[in-house]
Amino acid sequence: MTRAKYLAALGVLAIGIGLGRSANAAYAKLDGSGKEIVVLMPSRSNAYLAQWIRGAEKSAKEDNYKLTVIENNFDQTEQDAQTQQRISLPHQPAAYIWWPADDRAGLATLRRLSRTGVPVFQANQAVQPSAKKLVKAYAGVDDFFNGQVAGKNAEAARDAYVAAGGKLSGAGGNIVILKFIPGYAAGDDRERGFLDATKDKPFNVIATEYAGFDNTSGYKAMSQLIPRIRAKGINFVYGMSDGPVTGAVQALEEAGLKPGKDVYLVSATCIADISAIKSAKEFATGVQAAGLEGWFAVNVVARYFAHGNTIVPGQYIAPATPDSRPDFTEAPSQVNIIPNPPVVVGTDAARAPAVLSDFKLWGQSFADHCVY
């Protein structure tokens, strides 16, 4: 299924993509015989990354690999030093999984990793065009796509806002965009995806602010913005994840504005605290499951070795099957994407919990994927 068709199907909560691929693939035993996979990534002090690691550990255990995780404090200089130290050791792992703190600034270190001769797989942050020959495959999210999902959810929010009698303050409605941190490529990609999805009926962006990853950072950013932009009229807020959006909800309420009535909020993906969407103070989100992503990344590495170091050209988007996890045994593609199905609860606080309880992805609930 193409991205365009996926976006056209956003009215449903769970969407199947690429069904049948695993069923037609030759079975390969995913047994790593205890070989080591080293993951180089930012810190598990971030709730999403902590859950990602849990998923990766589960996958490694299932497929008999030893997983070693080397963490940095979202600091590319620190990650560069850690990587140099690891590759200087006499014993090299079977594979490296590279999650850069800064995708662009980390390019030189990625080159050093590739020169070791050990297969390198990139996770979470999209591979830069200049780095495609340095990695065997990518496994994780498509942040541009996640931004597109959020854009379609924001358009639905705008329709609902107008239908409820809301008056748009600017052409297309005034919107605030809350990004992650400077240099973190996912935030840039989610912004670009959002603007792409809404380009035919664009919003009026009145502010773009770095708001970090969590509630506290989102609250601080929105609290500082409100006095500067309130006179213009704030109709919508788009946050890169539920963390900063939940913080923005608090800031809006303290300023006397009512989320879900005066201001409609959407986020690209759920993370940890689902209180805003459960109470319908957040209109919609996407289910980018951290544990699922970590599991999938290690699974891609295992399938690469199980198929004799084979990579299939092109991109594969994993199906968003509701009832059970697909049986991934085929050779992996160059780009392997996890699903990010949308969840739209609207503004009815009484109905929102039922919408969330009805959601299923790979046999697990919304809370299973999003609360950790």
C-alpha positions as CSV (number, residue, x, y, z in Angstrom):
1,M,0.0,0.0,0.0
2,T,1.3,3.4,-0.9
3,R,1.6,6.3,1.6
4,A,-1.1,8.2,-0.3
5,K,-3.5,5.3,0.1
6,Y,-2.6,4.9,3.7
7,L,-3.4,8.5,4.4
8,A,-6.7,8.2,2.5
9,A,-7.7,5.5,5.0
10,L,-7.2,7.5,8.1
11,G,-10.9,7.4,9.1
12,V,-10.3,4.0,10.6
13,L,-8.3,3.2,13.8
14,A,-6.3,0.3,12.6
15,I,-5.1,-0.1,9.0
16,G,-3.6,-3.2,7.4
17,I,-0.6,-2.6,5.1
18,G,1.3,-5.1,3.0
19,L,-0.7,-8.1,4.3
20,G,0.3,-11.5,3.0
21,R,4.0,-10.8,2.6
22,S,5.1,-13.0,5.5
23,A,2.8,-15.8,4.4
24,N,4.5,-16.1,1.0
25,A,8.1,-15.9,2.4
26,A,10.2,-18.9,3.1
27,Y,10.5,-19.6,6.8
28,A,13.9,-18.8,8.3
29,K,14.9,-19.7,11.8
30,L,15.8,-16.6,13.7
31,D,18.4,-18.0,16.0
32,G,21.4,-15.8,16.7
33,S,23.2,-18.5,18.7
34,G,24.0,-15.9,21.4
35,K,25.8,-13.4,19.0
36,E,26.0,-9.8,20.2
37,I,24.2,-6.8,18.9
38,V,25.4,-3.5,20.1
39,V,23.0,-0.6,20.2
40,L,24.3,3.0,20.3
41,M,21.5,5.4,21.2
42,P,20.3,8.3,23.4
43,S,19.4,7.7,27.0
44,R,16.6,5.7,28.5
45,S,15.9,8.6,30.8
46,N,13.4,9.4,28.1
47,A,10.3,7.3,28.6
48,Y,10.0,6.4,24.9
49,L,13.6,5.2,24.7
50,A,13.3,3.2,27.8
51,Q,10.3,1.3,26.3
52,W,12.1,0.9,23.0
53,I,15.0,-0.8,24.9
54,R,12.5,-3.2,26.6
55,G,11.1,-4.1,23.2
56,A,14.5,-4.7,21.8
57,E,15.5,-6.8,24.7
58,K,12.4,-8.9,24.3
59,S,13.2,-9.5,20.6
60,A,16.8,-10.3,21.3
61,K,15.7,-12.9,23.9
62,E,13.2,-14.5,21.4
63,D,15.8,-14.8,18.7
64,N,18.8,-15.8,20.9
65,Y,21.0,-12.7,20.6
66,K,22.9,-10.9,23.3
67,L,22.0,-7.2,23.4
68,T,24.4,-4.5,24.7
69,V,23.0,-0.9,24.9
70,I,25.4,2.1,25.1
71,E,23.5,5.3,25.9
72,N,24.3,9.0,25.7
73,N,22.6,12.0,27.1
74,F,21.2,13.1,23.7
75,D,24.7,14.4,23.1
76,Q,26.4,13.6,19.7
77,T,29.9,14.5,21.0
78,E,29.4,11.9,23.8
79,Q,28.0,9.3,21.4
80,D,31.0,9.9,19.1
81,A,33.4,9.2,21.9
82,Q,31.5,6.1,23.1
83,T,31.4,4.7,19.5
84,Q,35.2,5.2,19.0
85,Q,35.8,3.5,22.3
86,R,33.6,0.5,21.4
87,I,35.0,0.0,17.9
88,S,38.6,0.1,19.3
89,L,37.9,-3.1,21.3
90,P,39.4,-6.3,19.9
91,H,36.1,-8.2,19.9
92,Q,33.5,-6.8,17.5
93,P,29.7,-7.7,17.7
94,A,27.7,-9.4,15.0
95,A,25.9,-6.1,14.3
96,Y,25.6,-2.5,15.4
97,I,22.3,-0.6,15.7
98,W,22.9,3.1,15.3
99,W,20.4,5.6,16.7
100,P,22.1,9.0,16.4
101,A,21.7,11.8,18.9
102,D,22.0,14.1,15.9
103,D,21.6,12.5,12.5
104,R,23.6,15.0,10.6
105,A,26.4,15.7,13.1
106,G,26.9,12.0,13.7
107,L,27.6,11.2,10.1
108,A,31.4,11.0,10.5
109,T,31.0,8.5,13.4
110,L,28.6,6.5,11.3
111,R,31.3,6.3,8.6
112,R,33.8,5.0,11.2
113,L,31.3,2.4,12.2
114,S,30.8,1.2,8.6
115,R,34.5,0.9,8.1
116,T,34.7,-1.8,10.8
117,G,33.1,-4.3,8.4
118,V,30.4,-5.0,11.0
119,P,26.9,-4.6,9.5
120,V,25.3,-1.4,10.7
121,F,21.5,-0.9,11.0
122,Q,20.0,2.5,11.7
123,A,17.0,2.9,14.0
124,N,14.4,5.6,14.6
125,Q,16.1,8.5,12.8
126,A,15.8,8.4,9.1
127,V,19.0,7.7,7.1
128,Q,20.5,10.8,5.6
129,P,20.8,10.5,1.7
130,S,24.6,10.8,2.0
131,A,24.7,7.9,4.5
132,K,22.6,5.3,2.6
133,K,25.7,3.3,1.6
134,L,26.9,3.2,5.2
135,V,24.0,1.2,6.6
136,K,22.6,-2.2,5.6
137,A,19.0,-1.3,6.4
138,Y,16.8,1.1,8.4
139,A,14.2,-0.2,10.9
140,G,11.8,2.0,12.8
141,V,9.5,5.0,12.3
142,D,8.9,7.2,9.3
143,D,8.7,10.6,11.0
144,F,7.7,12.4,7.8
145,F,4.8,9.9,7.5
146,N,3.9,10.4,11.1
147,G,3.7,14.1,10.5
148,Q,1.4,13.4,7.6
149,V,-0.9,11.3,9.8
150,A,-0.9,14.2,12.3
151,G,-1.7,16.7,9.5
152,K,-4.8,14.7,8.4
153,N,-5.9,14.5,12.1
154,A,-5.4,18.3,12.3
155,E,-7.6,18.8,9.3
156,A,-10.3,16.6,11.0
157,A,-9.9,18.7,14.1
158,R,-10.3,21.9,12.1
159,D,-13.6,20.6,10.5
160,A,-14.9,19.6,14.0
161,Y,-13.8,23.0,15.4
162,V,-15.8,24.9,12.7
163,A,-18.8,22.5,13.0
164,A,-18.9,23.2,16.7
165,G,-19.1,27.0,16.0
166,G,-15.5,27.9,16.4
167,K,-14.2,31.0,14.6
168,L,-10.9,30.6,12.8
169,S,-8.6,33.5,13.8
170,G,-6.5,33.4,10.6
171,A,-6.7,31.9,7.1
172,G,-7.1,28.2,7.7
173,G,-6.9,28.6,11.5
174,N,-4.0,29.8,13.7
175,I,-1.8,27.0,14.8
176,V,1.2,26.6,17.2
177,I,3.8,23.9,16.3
178,L,5.7,22.4,19.3
179,K,8.9,20.6,18.1
180,F,11.4,18.4,19.9
181,I,14.9,19.8,20.4
182,P,17.3,21.5,18.0
183,G,19.1,19.1,15.8
184,Y,16.8,16.2,16.4
185,A,15.8,15.1,12.9
186,A,12.5,13.5,13.9
187,G,11.1,16.9,14.8
188,D,12.1,18.4,11.5
189,D,10.6,15.5,9.6
190,R,7.3,15.6,11.6
191,E,7.0,19.3,10.8
192,R,7.7,18.7,7.1
193,G,5.2,15.8,6.9
194,F,2.5,17.9,8.6
195,L,3.0,20.9,6.3
196,D,3.0,18.5,3.3
197,A,-0.3,16.8,4.3
198,T,-2.0,20.2,4.8
199,K,-0.5,22.1,1.9
200,D,-3.8,22.1,-0.1
201,K,-5.6,23.7,2.9
202,P,-2.8,25.1,5.0
203,F,-3.0,26.3,8.6
204,N,-1.7,29.7,9.6
205,V,1.4,28.9,11.7
206,I,1.7,31.7,14.2
207,A,4.5,30.1,16.3
208,T,7.0,27.3,16.1
209,E,8.8,26.5,19.3
210,Y,11.2,23.8,20.6
211,A,9.3,22.1,23.4
212,G,11.4,19.0,24.1
213,F,10.0,15.5,24.7
214,D,8.0,15.6,27.9
215,N,5.1,17.3,29.7
216,T,7.3,19.7,31.6
217,S,9.1,21.0,28.5
218,G,5.8,21.4,26.6
219,Y,4.3,23.3,29.5
220,K,7.2,25.6,29.7
221,A,7.3,26.3,26.0
222,M,3.5,26.9,25.8
223,S,3.4,29.1,28.9
224,Q,6.1,31.3,27.4
225,L,4.3,31.5,24.0
226,I,0.8,32.3,25.2
227,P,1.4,35.9,26.4
228,R,3.1,36.7,23.1
229,I,0.6,35.2,20.7
230,R,-2.7,35.1,22.5
231,A,-4.0,38.4,21.0
232,K,-3.7,36.8,17.5
233,G,-6.0,33.9,18.6
234,I,-4.8,30.3,19.1
235,N,-7.1,27.8,17.4
236,F,-4.9,24.7,17.2
237,V,-1.7,23.2,18.7
238,Y,0.3,20.5,16.9
239,G,2.9,18.7,19.1
240,M,5.4,16.1,18.0
241,S,4.2,13.7,20.7
242,D,1.7,13.5,23.5
243,G,4.4,14.6,26.0
244,P,4.6,18.3,25.0
245,V,0.9,18.4,24.0
246,T,-0.1,17.3,27.6
247,G,2.1,20.0,29.0
248,A,0.5,22.5,26.6
249,V,-2.9,21.5,27.8
250,Q,-1.9,22.5,31.3
251,A,-0.5,25.8,30.1
252,L,-3.7,26.6,28.2
253,E,-5.9,25.8,31.1
254,E,-3.9,28.0,33.4
255,A,-4.3,30.8,30.9
256,G,-8.1,30.4,31.0
257,L,-8.4,28.6,27.7
258,K,-10.3,25.3,27.4
259,P,-8.6,22.5,25.4
260,G,-11.2,20.7,23.3
261,K,-13.3,23.8,23.1
262,D,-11.3,27.0,22.7
263,V,-8.2,25.2,21.3
264,Y,-8.0,21.8,19.6
265,L,-4.8,19.9,20.0
266,V,-3.3,17.0,18.0
267,S,0.0,15.1,18.4
268,A,2.0,13.0,16.0
269,T,2.4,10.0,18.4
270,C,1.3,8.8,21.8
271,I,3.9,8.6,24.6
272,A,3.6,7.6,28.3
273,D,1.0,10.0,29.6
274,I,-2.4,9.5,27.8
275,S,-4.4,11.7,30.2
276,A,-4.9,14.5,27.6
277,I,-6.4,12.2,24.9
278,K,-8.3,10.0,27.5
279,S,-10.1,13.2,28.6
280,A,-10.6,14.5,25.0
281,K,-8.5,17.6,25.8
282,E,-6.4,16.3,23.0
283,F,-8.4,15.6,19.8
284,A,-6.2,13.0,18.1
285,T,-2.8,11.2,18.1
286,G,-1.0,8.4,16.3
287,V,0.1,5.1,17.8
288,Q,3.9,4.9,17.3
289,A,4.6,2.1,19.8
290,A,8.0,2.4,21.4
291,G,8.2,-1.3,22.5
292,L,7.0,-2.4,19.1
293,E,9.7,-0.3,17.4
294,G,12.5,-1.7,19.6
295,W,11.2,-5.3,19.0
296,F,11.1,-4.7,15.2
297,A,14.6,-3.2,15.0
298,V,16.2,-6.3,16.5
299,N,13.9,-8.5,14.5
300,V,15.2,-6.9,11.2
301,V,18.8,-7.7,12.2
302,A,17.9,-11.3,13.0
303,R,16.1,-11.7,9.7
304,Y,19.1,-10.3,7.9
305,F,21.4,-13.0,9.3
306,A,18.8,-15.8,9.0
307,H,18.6,-15.1,5.2
308,G,22.3,-15.2,4.6
309,N,22.9,-11.4,4.9
310,T,20.2,-10.6,2.5
311,I,18.5,-7.2,2.1
312,V,15.5,-6.7,-0.3
313,P,15.5,-3.4,-2.2
314,G,12.8,-0.9,-1.4
315,Q,10.5,0.0,1.5
316,Y,8.2,-2.2,3.6
317,I,5.5,-0.8,5.9
318,A,4.5,-3.4,8.6
319,P,0.8,-4.1,8.7
320,A,-1.3,-2.5,11.4
321,T,-3.2,-5.8,12.1
322,P,-5.4,-5.4,15.1
323,D,-5.6,-9.0,16.5
324,S,-2.0,-10.4,16.5
325,R,1.6,-9.6,15.7
326,P,2.5,-10.7,12.2
327,D,5.0,-13.5,11.8
328,F,8.0,-11.6,10.4
329,T,10.5,-14.2,9.0
330,E,11.2,-12.9,5.5
331,A,14.4,-11.2,4.5
332,P,14.2,-7.5,5.5
333,S,13.9,-4.6,3.1
334,Q,16.3,-1.6,2.9
335,V,13.7,0.5,4.7
336,N,11.4,-1.2,7.3
337,I,8.7,0.9,8.8
338,I,6.4,0.2,11.8
339,P,2.8,1.2,11.6
340,N,1.4,4.5,13.0
341,P,-2.4,4.2,12.9
342,P,-4.3,7.3,13.9
343,V,-6.6,7.5,16.9
344,V,-9.2,10.3,16.8
345,V,-11.3,10.7,20.0
346,G,-12.8,14.1,19.2
347,T,-13.9,16.4,22.0
348,D,-16.4,14.2,23.9
349,A,-14.8,13.3,27.2
350,A,-17.5,10.7,28.0
351,R,-16.8,8.9,24.7
352,A,-13.0,9.1,24.6
353,P,-12.2,6.1,26.9
354,A,-14.4,3.8,24.9
355,V,-12.6,4.8,21.6
356,L,-9.3,4.0,23.2
357,S,-10.5,0.7,24.7
358,D,-11.7,-0.4,21.3
359,F,-8.3,0.2,19.7
360,K,-6.0,-2.9,19.0
361,L,-2.7,-3.2,17.3
362,W,-0.8,-6.5,17.1
363,G,-3.1,-7.9,19.7
364,Q,-2.4,-5.2,22.2
365,S,-4.4,-2.2,23.5
366,F,-3.8,1.5,23.1
367,A,-2.6,1.6,26.8
368,D,-0.3,-1.4,26.2
369,H,1.4,0.5,23.4
370,C,1.3,4.0,24.8
371,V,1.6,3.8,28.6
372,Y,5.0,3.1,30.1
